[in-house]
């Protein structure tokens, strides 16, 4: 009898499990349908399960997004409100609720939702969407408002190679018949702890429905606790214009910068850059970019390092339907033309970069980025009797904890390794830091 009871229970549990599986919607299929531009099909797939699964934020968000993108703004607003009642920090739902209110003609509620969503520091694609809708809401005379953003960062860490130098204290020089030479201590790998500061601001001034002017500045500093000869101060500025219409955004402008090392100007950089973004759909953007820069070293002892750099490339940005993950990649190439007799001559450049961000919780993200760059010079180095060939890799991983809408705590690790056939240009570096950031919007 006990055996029959156990068999009955096992069969019953199996039937219940099968029934549950049969009556659960395929959320991944629904997400893919939305990404592919078939929101009505996604809504048809999900809607029969609404009564059963209402309150499940993942289900509700996909159902609300499907309703919104298929023209049911009223229905979408009710569903997305349900998402935010359960999870008030669901940034993607807040953006789409703002879109729903906008389509319903409720500008005040739309503005409130977009403003709250912007405070969560969403990905660039989402920020662009929010800014576009806020512009539409605020312009009574078809002129969007001037937008101002800024930030301030403070932190500290430890870098095991503040001077980007080789770990070898003695090197062999071929031109001197492989004589062993001792390097100056300033040219040997040296570590130190540091304090860092950064700040920046940008103003975007729309001048018509499609055209805007922008300008911005950034400052970054690293102050070593002992090795002050390698303190860093970088100042960068930009000004230009952007054009946006439908799926296209084109930006071009002037850039200028100065890099100080040890309290003195090391080099200056001035030039032009341009970028063209095409929004393929709600989840994907393609990017074309290019820049032309002049690098100049004001110290006469370093002036032979002057060069002009040309870089161009293409990239791709992908965001998941729920906005919790973003991945991007780019390929680029170019060259450096030496203008003042650089010892290694000109350089050809090619590289690849990948990056991603994943939200574990609404206030906790993980991010990672990495790249490989190949640099091949075109003149024989007279001391080492070979053409320099570099292979630079870097990798960064960290966490962003948003303990309030405008404050972020960011611990991270950054690793760099430059492999070179000339020993004095070969180095590796590890940097561990913690930064506190305040955003102003």
HULINGI-V505879 format. One record per residue. PSI is psi in whole degrees, -180 to 180 (NA if undefined). NEAR is the number of other ideal C-beta (glycine too) atoms within 8 Angstrom. D_CENTER is the distance of its C-alpha to the mean C-alpha in Angstrom with 1 decimal. Layout:
psi = <PSI | PSI>
near = <NEAR | NEAR>
d_center = <D_CENTER | D_CENTER>
This chain:
psi = <-46 | -37 | -43 | -37 | -43 | -41 | -43 | -43 | -42 | -44 | -41 | -44 | -40 | -41 | -40 | -44 | -44 | -40 | -41 | -42 | -40 | -26 | 24 | 129 | 153 | 94 | -33 | -39 | -42 | -43 | -45 | -38 | -40 | -46 | -36 | 3 | 28 | 59 | -32 | -39 | -39 | -41 | -42 | -37 | -40 | -32 | -37 | -18 | 6 | -45 | -41 | -38 | 6 | 130 | -19 | 112 | -36 | -46 | -49 | -40 | -45 | -40 | -44 | -42 | -41 | -42 | -44 | -48 | -11 | 14 | 12 | 68 | -39 | -48 | -42 | -41 | -39 | -42 | -44 | -31 | -34 | -39 | -47 | -24 | -34 | -41 | 87 | -17 | 10 | 92 | -41 | -41 | -35 | -39 | -47 | -28 | -39 | -42 | -42 | -46 | -39 | -44 | -26 | -3 | 9 | 81 | -38 | -46 | -35 | -46 | -43 | -43 | -41 | -40 | -43 | -42 | -38 | -31 | -17 | 3 | 60 | 172 | 160 | -42 | -42 | -39 | -42 | -40 | -45 | -47 | -39 | -46 | -39 | -39 | -43 | -38 | -42 | -16 | 97 | -26 | 31 | 17 | 112 | 159 | 157 | 134 | 137 | 131 | 152 | 170 | 160 | 136 | 144 | 142 | -168 | 169 | -165 | 133 | 124 | 5 | 72 | -19 | 11 | 52 | 163 | 153 | -7 | 131 | -17 | 142 | 158 | 129 | 111 | -39 | -23 | 33 | 43 | 31 | 138 | 122 | 139 | 129 | 147 | 145 | -30 | -17 | 16 | 141 | 125 | 131 | 159 | 155 | 160 | 164 | 141 | 148 | 147 | 150 | 155 | 165 | 153 | 141 | 131 | 120 | 102 | 136 | -8 | -176 | -36 | -22 | 140 | 153 | 146 | 155 | 149 | 160 | 151 | 145 | 135 | 133 | 149 | 119 | 107 | 146 | -28 | -46 | 71 | -17 | -13 | 17 | 145 | 138 | 118 | 128 | 130 | 141 | 158 | 151 | 141 | -163 | 153 | 148 | 127 | 131 | 125 | -118 | 1 | 141 | 125 | 129 | 143 | 147 | -173 | 145 | 149 | 145 | 162 | 136 | 117 | 139 | 122 | 30 | 0 | 153 | 122 | -50 | 160 | 151 | 130 | 146 | -160 | 146 | 159 | 152 | 138 | 116 | 136 | 121 | 109 | -44 | -169 | -18 | -12 | 140 | 141 | 152 | 134 | 137 | 158 | 157 | 154 | 120 | 146 | 120 | 125 | 137 | 108 | -28 | 125 | -29 | -20 | -1 | -23 | -12 | -1 | 142 | 161 | 134 | 135 | 127 | 140 | 152 | 180 | 153 | 173 | 138 | 129 | 132 | 143 | 162 | -32 | 1 | 9 | -12 | 142 | 135 | 148 | 156 | 157 | 151 | 139 | 164 | 167 | -158 | 161 | 124 | 113 | 137 | -5 | 36 | 41 | 139 | -32 | 0 | -154 | 174 | 136 | 144 | 139 | 147 | 168 | 142 | 144 | 144 | 160 | 159 | 137 | 129 | 111 | -45 | 172 | -23 | 15 | 118 | 151 | 138 | 153 | 147 | 153 | 161 | 161 | 132 | 131 | 132 | 120 | 123 | 162 | 6 | 146 | 127 | 122 | -23 | -36 | -1 | 40 | 160 | 129 | 137 | 113 | 153 | 100 | 125 | 146 | 152 | 134 | 136 | 144 | -178 | 147 | 116 | 113 | 89 | -6 | 165 | -31 | -1 | 135 | 133 | 126 | 99 | 142 | 161 | 132 | 128 | 136 | 139 | 123 | 112 | 132 | 150 | -3 | 117 | -36 | -15 | 5 | 129 | 165 | 159 | 140 | 130 | 122 | 129 | 162 | 129 | 140 | 128 | 139 | 122 | 144 | 127 | NA>
near = <4 | 5 | 6 | 7 | 8 | 8 | 8 | 8 | 8 | 8 | 8 | 8 | 8 | 8 | 8 | 8 | 8 | 8 | 8 | 8 | 7 | 6 | 7 | 7 | 10 | 7 | 10 | 6 | 8 | 14 | 13 | 8 | 13 | 16 | 11 | 7 | 6 | 8 | 14 | 8 | 8 | 15 | 13 | 7 | 11 | 15 | 8 | 5 | 11 | 10 | 5 | 6 | 10 | 9 | 7 | 7 | 11 | 8 | 13 | 16 | 15 | 16 | 13 | 17 | 13 | 16 | 14 | 15 | 9 | 10 | 4 | 9 | 12 | 8 | 8 | 15 | 12 | 8 | 13 | 16 | 9 | 12 | 14 | 12 | 6 | 8 | 9 | 5 | 7 | 12 | 12 | 12 | 14 | 13 | 16 | 14 | 15 | 17 | 13 | 15 | 13 | 13 | 8 | 9 | 5 | 8 | 9 | 6 | 9 | 14 | 12 | 9 | 13 | 14 | 9 | 10 | 14 | 12 | 9 | 11 | 7 | 12 | 9 | 6 | 11 | 14 | 10 | 10 | 10 | 14 | 11 | 9 | 13 | 14 | 11 | 9 | 11 | 9 | 11 | 3 | 4 | 4 | 8 | 10 | 9 | 7 | 7 | 10 | 9 | 10 | 12 | 9 | 12 | 9 | 11 | 8 | 11 | 10 | 13 | 8 | 13 | 12 | 11 | 7 | 11 | 13 | 7 | 8 | 5 | 8 | 10 | 9 | 10 | 10 | 8 | 7 | 5 | 7 | 7 | 7 | 9 | 5 | 12 | 5 | 6 | 8 | 9 | 12 | 10 | 12 | 8 | 12 | 8 | 13 | 9 | 15 | 10 | 13 | 10 | 10 | 11 | 10 | 10 | 12 | 8 | 13 | 7 | 6 | 6 | 6 | 10 | 12 | 11 | 15 | 10 | 11 | 10 | 11 | 12 | 10 | 11 | 11 | 10 | 12 | 8 | 5 | 11 | 9 | 8 | 12 | 14 | 10 | 9 | 12 | 10 | 10 | 11 | 13 | 9 | 12 | 10 | 13 | 11 | 10 | 5 | 3 | 5 | 11 | 10 | 11 | 12 | 10 | 12 | 9 | 14 | 11 | 11 | 10 | 12 | 13 | 10 | 8 | 6 | 7 | 9 | 9 | 12 | 11 | 13 | 10 | 12 | 9 | 13 | 11 | 11 | 11 | 10 | 9 | 10 | 8 | 8 | 7 | 9 | 11 | 11 | 11 | 13 | 10 | 14 | 11 | 13 | 10 | 12 | 9 | 12 | 10 | 10 | 7 | 9 | 4 | 4 | 9 | 11 | 8 | 10 | 11 | 12 | 10 | 14 | 11 | 11 | 10 | 11 | 10 | 12 | 11 | 13 | 10 | 13 | 10 | 11 | 9 | 12 | 7 | 9 | 11 | 10 | 11 | 10 | 12 | 9 | 14 | 10 | 10 | 9 | 10 | 9 | 11 | 6 | 8 | 5 | 12 | 9 | 10 | 10 | 12 | 12 | 10 | 13 | 7 | 11 | 9 | 10 | 10 | 11 | 11 | 11 | 9 | 10 | 6 | 5 | 8 | 7 | 11 | 10 | 11 | 14 | 10 | 10 | 11 | 10 | 9 | 11 | 10 | 12 | 10 | 12 | 8 | 10 | 6 | 13 | 7 | 8 | 11 | 8 | 9 | 11 | 14 | 9 | 12 | 11 | 12 | 12 | 10 | 9 | 12 | 8 | 11 | 10 | 11 | 9 | 12 | 7 | 5 | 8 | 8 | 11 | 11 | 11 | 13 | 8 | 13 | 9 | 12 | 11 | 12 | 10 | 13 | 8 | 11 | 5 | 10 | 10 | 8 | 10 | 9 | 13 | 9 | 12 | 11 | 12 | 8 | 12 | 10 | 13 | 11 | 11 | 9 | 11 | 10 | 7>
d_center = <64.7 | 61.7 | 60.6 | 60.7 | 58.8 | 56.0 | 55.9 | 55.9 | 53.0 | 50.9 | 51.6 | 50.8 | 47.5 | 46.6 | 47.6 | 45.5 | 42.5 | 43.0 | 43.5 | 40.3 | 38.3 | 40.1 | 39.4 | 35.6 | 33.4 | 31.0 | 27.7 | 25.6 | 27.9 | 27.4 | 23.6 | 24.0 | 26.5 | 24.3 | 21.5 | 24.3 | 25.5 | 28.5 | 28.2 | 32.0 | 32.5 | 30.0 | 31.9 | 35.2 | 34.1 | 32.9 | 35.4 | 38.4 | 36.7 | 35.8 | 38.8 | 38.4 | 34.6 | 34.1 | 32.2 | 30.0 | 26.5 | 25.0 | 28.1 | 28.3 | 24.8 | 25.2 | 28.7 | 27.6 | 24.9 | 27.5 | 30.0 | 27.8 | 26.7 | 30.4 | 31.8 | 32.9 | 31.3 | 34.0 | 33.8 | 30.0 | 30.2 | 32.7 | 30.7 | 27.3 | 29.4 | 30.6 | 27.1 | 26.3 | 29.8 | 28.9 | 25.3 | 24.6 | 21.0 | 20.1 | 17.5 | 17.6 | 21.4 | 21.5 | 19.7 | 22.1 | 25.0 | 24.3 | 24.4 | 27.7 | 29.3 | 28.4 | 30.2 | 33.0 | 33.5 | 32.8 | 30.7 | 31.1 | 29.8 | 26.9 | 25.9 | 26.2 | 23.9 | 21.2 | 21.4 | 21.2 | 18.2 | 16.3 | 17.2 | 15.2 | 11.8 | 10.9 | 7.9 | 8.0 | 10.8 | 12.7 | 12.6 | 14.1 | 16.7 | 17.7 | 18.1 | 20.1 | 22.4 | 22.9 | 23.9 | 26.4 | 27.8 | 28.3 | 29.8 | 33.6 | 34.3 | 31.5 | 29.4 | 26.1 | 25.6 | 23.9 | 20.6 | 19.6 | 16.6 | 16.5 | 15.5 | 17.3 | 16.6 | 19.3 | 19.6 | 21.3 | 21.4 | 23.2 | 22.5 | 25.2 | 25.1 | 24.5 | 26.3 | 24.5 | 28.0 | 30.0 | 31.7 | 35.0 | 37.5 | 39.8 | 39.2 | 41.6 | 41.9 | 43.5 | 44.9 | 46.9 | 48.3 | 45.6 | 46.7 | 44.7 | 43.1 | 41.8 | 38.4 | 38.2 | 36.5 | 33.7 | 32.8 | 32.7 | 29.8 | 29.8 | 27.9 | 27.5 | 26.0 | 24.3 | 23.2 | 20.1 | 19.4 | 16.8 | 17.0 | 16.0 | 17.0 | 16.8 | 19.6 | 19.6 | 23.3 | 24.3 | 27.5 | 28.2 | 27.0 | 24.8 | 24.3 | 22.4 | 22.3 | 19.5 | 19.5 | 17.5 | 17.8 | 16.0 | 17.9 | 17.1 | 20.1 | 21.3 | 24.9 | 26.6 | 29.5 | 31.9 | 30.6 | 30.4 | 30.8 | 27.2 | 25.7 | 22.7 | 22.0 | 19.5 | 19.9 | 18.0 | 18.9 | 18.3 | 20.5 | 20.8 | 21.3 | 19.6 | 21.5 | 20.7 | 23.1 | 23.0 | 20.3 | 19.6 | 17.6 | 18.4 | 17.4 | 19.2 | 20.2 | 21.3 | 19.4 | 21.2 | 20.7 | 22.8 | 22.4 | 25.1 | 26.3 | 29.0 | 29.6 | 30.3 | 28.5 | 27.3 | 25.9 | 24.8 | 22.6 | 23.1 | 22.3 | 21.0 | 17.9 | 17.5 | 15.2 | 16.5 | 14.7 | 17.0 | 16.7 | 18.8 | 19.2 | 17.8 | 15.6 | 14.6 | 13.5 | 14.4 | 13.3 | 15.7 | 15.1 | 17.4 | 18.5 | 21.7 | 22.0 | 25.1 | 25.0 | 28.1 | 29.6 | 32.1 | 34.0 | 36.8 | 36.6 | 33.0 | 33.6 | 34.2 | 30.4 | 29.7 | 27.8 | 26.2 | 23.0 | 22.1 | 19.0 | 18.2 | 16.2 | 15.1 | 12.2 | 11.9 | 9.7 | 11.8 | 12.1 | 15.3 | 18.1 | 18.0 | 14.3 | 14.1 | 11.9 | 9.0 | 9.0 | 8.1 | 10.2 | 11.8 | 15.2 | 16.5 | 19.7 | 21.9 | 24.3 | 25.4 | 28.9 | 30.8 | 32.9 | 35.0 | 36.2 | 33.2 | 34.9 | 32.8 | 32.7 | 30.0 | 27.1 | 25.6 | 22.0 | 20.2 | 17.1 | 14.7 | 11.1 | 9.9 | 7.1 | 7.7 | 8.2 | 11.8 | 13.9 | 17.2 | 18.6 | 17.9 | 17.1 | 15.7 | 12.4 | 11.9 | 8.8 | 9.3 | 8.5 | 11.4 | 13.2 | 16.7 | 18.2 | 21.9 | 23.9 | 27.6 | 29.9 | 33.0 | 35.6 | 37.5 | 36.9 | 40.5 | 40.4 | 39.0 | 40.5 | 37.5 | 34.5 | 31.3 | 28.9 | 25.5 | 23.1 | 19.9 | 17.8 | 15.0 | 13.5 | 11.7 | 12.2 | 12.5 | 13.2 | 12.4 | 15.8 | 16.2 | 19.9 | 20.3 | 18.3 | 17.6 | 17.6 | 15.1 | 16.3 | 13.9 | 15.8 | 14.3 | 15.8 | 14.9 | 17.3 | 18.2 | 21.3 | 22.9 | 25.9 | 28.4 | 32.0 | 32.8 | 33.0 | 32.1 | 28.7 | 27.9 | 26.0 | 23.7 | 21.8 | 20.6 | 18.9 | 19.0 | 18.0 | 17.9 | 16.4 | 17.4 | 15.5 | 17.2 | 15.7 | 18.3 | 18.4>
